[in-house]
Amino acid sequence: MASPIITVTPCRAMMDEQVSITVNHLTPNQPITLLGTITDERNITWTSYAHYRADERGFVHVMTHKSLGGTYHGVEPMGLFWSLQANRDNARLRWRDIDKPLVFHIKGYPEFLQGPPKDLDPVAMATMERWYLGTSTSWEEVKTGRIRGKLFTPNGPGPYPAIIDLYGGGGTYDYRAALLASHGYVALSLLHVYFEDIGYEGADLDYFEEAIDYLSHHPKVNRDCIALYGISGGATRALEVAIETTRQIKCVVCINTSYLKYIDILSRMAQNASDLFGEAKEKTWSSTLSDVYTITDEDIENGEVIEVHKLECPLLIVVGSDDQVYHSDEHATKIKNHMRSAGKGHLCRVLRFQKAGHLVEPPFTPHHYSSPISISTDKELGVEDIPQDKTLYPIIRWGGEVAHHAKAQERAWKAILHFLDTNLRQTIPTEGTRDVSGKAKL
């Protein structure tokens, strides 16, 4: 009898692309454990595993067969990817070198195992690559005027719709912008918090207008089709900029946004600094941040909320009901009601996902219930009774349950791409894009 074979199709795929995993040449009804592993840039190993039983032909098809146990259960075509767990507590998978793929190894063992075996050889192995950056896209670092970031562009002539991509904290993460470029968008991953001469208060409106102006004059960009896309604090800034800028923004995507103004988010942080940062010295927060950002009628009366009644373009809000950073459902409801009362409810769509957390990322990426963040204790942040000019790394809870969060990421991404396509592509020629259907491929 031939030896078992694991086949992954395609063996080189985009990060948001579903793949097919099969095992052939098993004995009928044979149990097998499929073990998936990757090693990230910090040398942290991520592992997933699932139990399958071959059919009467000695065949396992992950896309249609049920996992009987492991890090996920049931029919889950991409379970080996989204259920990855790190060998270090509170780790977060953020892939920075988007010029390289995540190399994913799959091994098969001829019995049901509870994790990686120590002294058992696999009966079959396969390796595949998962990419954020497609082969027909490229990127360049942006240092023009005040703006800083990375620009990702499809290689065709364009013009393409453009997206400014904003993450919440300091630094920039480029993998989402790279993936958006692979779907036919010019994507600017923009630094906007805590870099060079900009502190935790974030960039001013002029900075964002300069970024919009930069894209408007780029030869590959359709200047009439520019969107903003943000998560967490980045979503809050995206919403504020869309309202306040003199430039025309075509649409906005906000993932777990706040209804509070960004400056008031910082103010709440400073007001609670002695409690939050005191605990941070012990490298953990025992309470969730969402309690700090609860909205009251007094907040609304005092003008501490974003003036969403001024928004003139479509808005998509993605909400994780188990978000532990904001009470995102509450924030989204109040935004929707505020817009409805201004006669603009038709512009706002809210997508709610039960048992999903704060970090709704592109699909098939691992769930992170908690992970460290960096907090600078400089005087500018108003932190007292803690040594200044230090950086703390407290553990923050993001929330979410693994399987529900994974489903949310997959469904939200499809909805976001559809929303962007609907609002940005009406006047865009299809020639020159990598895939006019919006499905990124290698």
N, C-alpha and C positions, 0 to 999 in steps of 0.2 A: 504494500500500500504506500502511496506517495506521502511525503511528509506534509504536515499542516502548513498552510500559507495564509498570511495576513495581507490583504490588499486594501490600500487606501486610495480612493479616487475622488478628485485629483490628488496627486502627491505633492503638488505645489498649489496653494490656494490662498485667497485673500482671507483676512481674519474674520470677515463677516460672511464668508461663503460656507455653506453646508457641504460636508464631504460624506462619502459612503465608505464604511468600514465593513469588510467581510472576512470570514475565516473559512477556508476550504480544507477538505481531506481530513476531517475529524472522524471518529467512529460515531455511528448513530447514537444520539442521546448523550454524547459525551459532555461532561461538565468542563468548562474552561473559564479561567479568569483572564480578562484583558486588563493590562496595567499600562496606563499612560504616564509619561514623565516629560517634563521640560526642566531646564536649568536656566535661571534668569541671569541678568547682568551682574547681580550681586552674589552670584554663586549659590543662590537659594534653590533647592530642589522642590518642584511642585509635582504632586502625584495624585492620580485618580485610579480607580479600579472598579470593575463590574463583573458580576457572575452571569454567565450565559450557559444554556444547554443546547447542544447541536440538535438539529432536526433529524429526521429519518435518513436524510442524505449525507449527514455529517457536515452540515453547513450552518453557519451563523451569519446573519445579516443584522448589524446593529441598527440599521434604519427601521427595521420592522419587528425585530425580536425584542422581548422584554429582558431587561436586567433584573435578575432575581435577588440581587443584593450588591453591596459595595457602597461607593460614594454617591450613587443615585439608583433609583428603582424605576421599573416600567420601560415603556418604549420611548427612548430619548436618543435620537440620532446623534446629537452632539454632546451627550452627557460626559464623555471622557474629557471634554475640553472645559465645559463650564463648571464641573465639579472638582477641578484641581485644588489640592490643598497643599499648603507650604509646610516644609519641615521646620519652620520657625514661627513662633506665635506672632500674631498681629502683622504678618507680612502683607505687602500690597504689590501686585504685579503691575509695574509701569514700565513699558518697553521704550527706552530712549533712543536707541540706535536703529531708526526705522530703515536704514540702508541694509540692515541684516534681518533675516527671518527668525522667528521662534522655531526652533527645531524640536519636533514632537516625536517621541519614541513610543511605540506600542509593542508590548510583549504579551505572548499568550502562554499560560500555564495550565496543565491538564488536570486541574482540580480547583475547588473553591477555596480561595485564600483570603485572609483578612489583611490585605496590604502587601507591600513588597516582601518577597521571600528572601531569606538569608542564604540558604544552601540548596536552591532548586533552580535548575537551568530552564529557560523558556523553550517551548517546542516550536515557536515561531516568533519572528520579529519583523517590524516594518518601521520606516522613518518617513516623516513628511515635513514640509515647510509651510509655515503660516506667515503671511506678509501683511503689513499695513500699507506699504508703498507698492503700487502696481508698476509693471514694467514700462508702461507708457505714461508715466508721470515723473516729474522731477521737482527739486526744491532748491531754494537758495536762502541764505541768511539775509535778513533785512536790517539794515542800519542806515536809515534815511531820515534826516532831520532828527526828531526826538524819538520816532517809533523804533521799536525793537521786536524781533520775532523771526519766524520762518514762513516763507511763502511757498506753497505747494501748487503746482500747475500741471494740467494735462498737456501732453506734448503736441497736440494739434494746434491749428492756427487760431481757433476761437472765432468770435468772442464767447466767453463762458460767463455764467453767473458766478458771483463771488460771495464768500462767507468769511466773516471775521469770527474766529473761534476763541472763546474766553474760558479759561479755567479759573477756579475760585481763589486759590492761595498764591503765594509767591512762586516764582518760577513759571516755566511753560512746559506743557506736555504736548508733543506734536503728533502722537499716533492717530488721534481722531481727525485732525486736519489732513494728514496723509491719506487716510481712508476716504475722506470726502473728496479729495482730489482724484482718487481712483474711480469715483462715481461721476466725474465730469465737472467738478467745480474748482475754481481757483479758491484756495483756502489759506487764509492768513492766521497762523497761530500766534496770537499777539500777547506779548508781555504787558501787564498793566498794573501789577502790584509788587511792591518791594524789590526794585532793581534800580541800579545807578542812583539817581537823585529822587526817585519816587519811593515813598515809604508805604506803610500799611494802609494809609488813607487812600491809596490808589491814584491812578492817573486822573487828571482833570478832563473836562469835556473837550478842550482844545486838542488834547492828545488823540482822543478817539476820532475827532473830526479830521485830524491830519492823516490818520490811518485810512479813513474812508476816502479822503482825497487821493491818497497814494493808490488805492485800488481803482478809483474812478479813472485815473490817467494811465493805468497799466494797459499795454497794447492787447493783452489777451482777455481783458475784462469788459463785459457789457456794463457800462456805468449805471444803467437804469435797473440793474438786477443785483443788488447787494443786500445780504442778509446778515443778521447777528445770531450767534449760537452760543449759549453759555450754560454752565452747570454751577450750582451753589452760588457763591458770591459773584462768579462770572455771569451767571444768569441775571442776577440783580443789576449788575452794571450794564448788561446788554439791554435790559428793559429800560433802564434810565436813559441810556444813550439814544435809543430809538425814539424816546419821547422828547428829549432835550435838543438833539442835534438839528442843525439847519439843513442837513443833507437828507435826501430821500432814502429811507430804508424800506425795502420791499416786504420783509417779514422777519419775525423773531421766533427763535426756539429757546425755551427756558426749561431746564431740568432742575426740579426741586429748588425753585426760586423763593426768595423772600418778598413779602409785600412791604416790609420796612425799607426805607432808604438805606443805601450802603453806608452813609455816614452815621446813621442811627444804629446799624448793626455794630459798627466799631464802638460807638458810644456805650452800647449795652455790654460789650466785651470789657471795656474799661471800667464800667460801674461794678462789674462782677469779678474784676481782676484778682482781688485779694482771695476770693474763694477758689476761682478756677485755677489761677496760677500757683496758689499755695499748694493745691493738690497736684499741680503739674510737676512740682519739685519731686513728688513721689512717682512721677512718670505715669500717672493715670488720672482720669476724671471719673469719679464714682457716679456722677449724674450726667444726664444728656444735655447737650447745648440747647435742645428744642425748648426747654423750660425758660431759658433766657430770652428767647425770641418769640414768646407768645404775644399776640397782638390784642390790645384792649381798645375800647371805644375812645379812651383818652388819647391813645396814640394817634388815632385817626383825626380826632378833634384838634390835636396839636400839630398836625401836618407832618408827622414823622413817617408817613407812608408814601409810596410812589404814586405820582399823579397819573394813574393809568387811563383816566378819562381823556387825556390828551393824545393817547396813542392813535395813529392813523393807519396802521398796517396790521395784517393778520398776525396773531400771536398763538403759538402752540405751547402749552404748559404740560410737562410730564411730571407726574406726582407718584412718589413711592409712599404708600400709606404707613410704612414702618420707619420712615425717615426719622433718625434720632438727632439731626442737626437743627432742622426747622420742623415745625408742625406744618409741613408743606401742603397738606390737604386743606388746612384752615387758611393758609396764605392764598392758595389758588382760588378757593371759594370766595374770599373777600375781593380778590382781583376781578374775578368774573362778575360778581355782584356790582362792584364799582363801575365796571365798563357797561354793564347792562343798564344801570341807572342813568348813564350818560348817553344811552341810545347806541352803544357800540358793542353790545353783547355778541353780535354776530361775528365780530372780529376775533373773539377769544374762544379757543377750544381747549378743554382740559382733559387729559388722559390720565386716569387713575389706575394704579396697579397695586392690588392687595398684597401685603406682606413683602413688598419691595422696599429697599433701603434708599439711602441718600445717593450713593454712587452708581447711578444708572449709566453704564458705559456701553460701547459698542458690543454687539452680541457675541456669545460664546466665550467671553472672558470670565475669569473666576470671580466669585463673589467675595467681598471683603466686609465682614461685619465690623471690624475695628482695625485701626492701624495708627502709627505715630504721625504727628504733624510737627513741623518745626515752628517754634514760637520764639521770636526775638524779644528779649526783655529790655529793649532800649527805652530811654525815658520818653520817647515820642509816643509810645503805646500806653504810658501812664501806669506802668507796673511798679508797685512799691513793695518794700520789704523783701525784695529778691535782688541778688547781685545784678548790676546793670551790665549791658553789653555781653550777655550770655544768650545761648540758644538752648531752649528746653525742647524735649521731644515727648510730650505727653501722648498717651493713647486715647484716641477719640473714637467713640462708637458711631458707626454710620447706620447700622440697622439692616434689616432684611433677613429673610429666610432663603437658603440657598436655591432650592428648586423654583420657588416663586419669583425670586429675583432674576434668575436666569431667563424665565419666560418673559418677564417684564423687559429685560434688555433686548431680547429678540423682537418682541412685538413693538416696542417703542422705536427701535431703529427703523423698522419697516415703515412705521407711521411718520417718522421724521423725514425720511427720504421722500415719501409720497408728498408730504406737506411742502418740502423745499421744491420738489419737481413741479408741483401745481402752481406755486407762487413765483417761481423764478424762471421757468423755461418757456413761457408762452412766446417770447420774441427771440429765442435763442436758436440758431441753426443747428441741426443735428450733426452735420459733417464736422469731423475733427475730434469728436468726443470718442472716448474709449469704447463706450457701449451705450447706445441711445436708449436702451431699456432701463438704464440706471443700475444694472447688475454688474458690479465690478468683478473682473476676472484677471487672471495672470495669463 
